[in-house]
Amino acid sequence: MSHPLPALPGEAFTVVPDGLQALADELATLAAALTEDVDRARSAAGCFPEALGGQEGWTAGATATSWAGLYEVMAARTSALAGTLTTAVAAYVAEDAWLARSVGSGRPPR
């Protein structure tokens, strides 16, 4: 894994569109799995109070409801990140194609 800090002056980084798109696809799959977990946790939350009864049932239900909320936030943010990466890959590929077409054409770079 590369270092998460920006490159130092004079250094560069390499974008591998296929690798970045693969990461975006995996994140989208993870988001879908987390969304399924939301439904399971909410279902469990509804069963705990009756199954356990009393304070324990209420506590277990409230905990499962909280977990469902956490899964929901994680799924939404993971999905958003997948979308951002997919859009970044598309923009990078489009810019790369434009630059390739402009080489030797006499057009100045953007």
PyMOL commands that set and color helices and strands:
alter all, ss='L'
color gray80, all
select helices_A, chain A and resi 17-52+54-102
alter helices_A, ss='H'
color red, helices_A
deselect
rebuild
show_as cartoon
